[in-house]
Amino acid sequence: MGSSCKDIREQLAQCVLASDCVMAGGNSVKDCLRNPDLYDQLPSKCLLLRQQYYDCRRGMIDPRKRFRLNAPLPQNLDADEE
């Protein structure tokens, strides 16, 4: 896996592990991310990270972005929680 997506993947995993879907629902991380019926148990931050991870992975194989690389990860994702 490319190093540009590694940080997003780690943040996504931590976010989902701390969500109600895993903690209260007893579901696996895989189930929470793949089952659309469980999306309402994920915080908006996790859904945003999921989309960013998808875009990052897609950018790695998209021939139009291969030489331009992926955009850098935003530094302040917690600003909306304050």
BELSULJO-V744969 format. One record per pair of residues at least 6 apart in sequence whose C-alpha atoms are under 7 Angstrom apart, sorted by the first residue. I is the first residue (numbers start at 1). GAP is how many residues later the second one is. Records with the same first field share a line. If there is no record, write none. Layout:
# BELSULJO-V744969
I=GAP  GAP
This chain:
# BELSULJO-V744969
5=48  51  52
8=41  45
9=44
12=34  37  38
15=31
16=6  13  26  30
17=12
19=23  24
20=21  22
21=6  11  17  20  21
22=6  7
32=6  7
56=14
59=6  11
60=6
